[in-house]
């Protein structure tokens, strides 16, 4: 009876933690609407969803890595490199530039996973180092400058900047990626193995799970989605830059954690990340509506991230905080 009561209390606590981000999202929207009437209009909401799309795709990728108990600090560099590749190749090879740019993210993501798994380097260091390498390649390829997509290549990006069924295409892209990621984590062996590794790697190994392969796949997915985010950014801005996504790392990680995915892994998912990304975007847009200095963004995101980690971290998994 005691164990049953404990299980019920744990489920109740988990449900309450999961309900906090959606409730916070509703409260933020109402606060901004009261402070700046007119926020809840169709045009503003479409703008909100369009701006959230790229952030969500980037955050969805890093969700896979955080769920296994790791971290990916290379996503902004991978996104920037993919934007440079797209801008350079689009006028030359047309639509083939898209898969080439996305493939680059997959390769560098897998490289981060390989360094982490095979060389036994902590994911923090492995992805930080890989991100430095990728950033250097992007700077070298672009000669340290932004590359404008030439007129002959812009026609191949029109579909990203267009609409479908009344909604911007980027929203549809983000929705499709979100649905695929959701079902991949919930209904596939890879998803179950990822959650098991995050919940307890020794137990996962004892259960016969191929931990190394699962981890490398998670990093590869993170790199691929980062590249997709970079490609969309380049298409929307008609240019690629080695610094294009540099300001998105902190908001992307904040979106994952604020959404309710535990930084220690094993708990969370892409649906929670979607809520977290909306919260981050609403905070960003709300600051503009209310009149708060835009340069205070990172101060707010950093503070929110610290608070979210402090609330969601599972301290039982960490004997010493260091």
ABEGO torsion letter per residue (X at the ends): XAAAAAAAAAAAAAAAAAAAAAAAAAAAAAAAAAABBGABBAAAAAAAAAAAAAAAAAAAAAAAAAAAGBBBAAAAAAAAAAAAAAAAAAAAAEAAAAAAAAAAAAAAAAAAAAAAAAAGBBAAAAAAAAAAAAAAAAAAAAGGBBBBBBAAAAAAAAAAABBBGGBBAAAAAAAAAAAAAAAAAAABAAAAAAAAAAABAAAAAAAGBBAAAAAAAAAAAAAAAAAAAAAAAAAAAGBBBAAAAAAAAAAAAAAAAAAGBBAAEGBEEAAAAAAAAAAAAAAAAAAAAAGBBAAAAAAAAAAAAAAAAAAABBAAABABBX
